[in-house]
Amino acid sequence: MDLTSCLEIACRSEPGMVRAGNEDSIMANPILGLAVLADGMGGHNAGEVASGMAVAALGNGLEHALANGSGHPAAVHRIIQEQIAGANTSIFQVARSQPQYAGMGTTLVMALFHDNKMTVAHIGDSRLYRCRGDDFRQITRDHSLLQEQIDSGAITAEEARYSQNKNLVTRALGVAPAVEPEIRDYDVEPGDVYLLCSDGLNDMVEDDEIAMTLQMLAANLELCATQLVQMANDNGGRDNVSVIVIKVKQAFPAPQGGLARLIAWFGKLLER
C-alpha cells in the first residue's frame, strides 16, 4: 500500500555547532510508511559508518521483506526483529574485522506505519514523540544509565537534566553479537504528528519547547523540522542533531480484499 497520500514527512540532519562531522544517519520512505534514525558512536568516523550501515540495511531490508511478507502485526514484528538482527551482525563483524572501527555502534529508532497503526522499534536513547492535539508525550523510553537511575529513584527527572551521564546507553546496535530491540504497536489518528530525533535535539531543547514547535508548525513540516534543528543549535548545538517529522493526513486501513484476508489468516497462524 502506497502511503504517500496519507503521510507527510520532513527530515533534517546537521552536525551542530561543535562537532566537525555528522555521525547521525536518517532515511524516510513515504511509500512504505517507514522512517529510520540512527545516532552513531565511535572514534575516527566509526559512528558515521555504524549509523549509515544500520539505516541502509534496515531501509533496504525492510522494503524487500515487507513487500514479500504479511502485514499482520505478529509478522511485522518478526520481520523487524530479523532485519535489526541482521544489521547488528553486519556492524559487529565489521567492527571486529577492521581495527579502525573497533567498538563502533549506533542507537536506533524506527517507525513503520501500516493499517492505521505505527510499529516502533528502538535501541538506545534516540527518541520518538507523539503530538496529538494538546497532548504531547515521549513514546519510547531511553535505554540509558540515566533512565535506569530515574526508574530506581536514585535521581529525579529534573536532576537528570544536569547529569554528566546523559550519553551512556545500556543498549546499542552493533556492539555485541546480539541485541534486543524494544518493539511496540500504537494506534494512530489523522492529525497526529510524530517526531523521531537523536539526543542532539532533546539534550538541547526542553520537551515543552519541542511540543510548542510541533503544535505551531504542524501545517508546515519542512519549516517545523528546520526550526527544531535551529533551536538545538541556538542553545549550543553540542551534538549532531537529526529529526524526522511525520504528520498523519488521513486514515490508512489495510485493504480488506480476498488476498488481504488470506494474509491476515496466515499471520494468525504465525502467532500460534
Sequence and secondary structure as in RCSB ss.txt:
>XXXX:A:sequence
MDLTSCLEIACRSEPGMVRAGNEDSIMANPILGLAVLADGMGGHNAGEVASGMAVAALGNGLEHALANGSGHPAA
VHRIIQEQIAGANTSIFQVARSQPQYAGMGTTLVMALFHDNKMTVAHIGDSRLYRCRGDDFRQITRDHSLLQEQI
DSGAITAEEARYSQNKNLVTRALGVAPAVEPEIRDYDVEPGDVYLLCSDGLNDMVEDDEIAMTLQMLAANLELCA
TQLVQMANDNGGRDNVSVIVIKVKQAFPAPQGGLARLIAWFGKLLER
>XXXX:A:secstr
   TTTEEEEEEEE TTT SS  EEEEEETTTTEEEEEEEE TTTHHHHHHHHHHHHHHHHHHHHHHSS  SHHH
HHHHHHHHHHHHHHHHHHHHHH GGGTT EE EEEEEEETTEEEEEEESS EEEEEETTEEEE S   BHHHHHH
HHTSS HHHHTT S TT BS  BTSSS    EEEEEE  TT EEEEE HHHHTTS HHHHHHHHHHTTT HHHHH
HHHHHHHHHTT  S EEEEEEEE S      SHHHHHHHHHHHHHH 
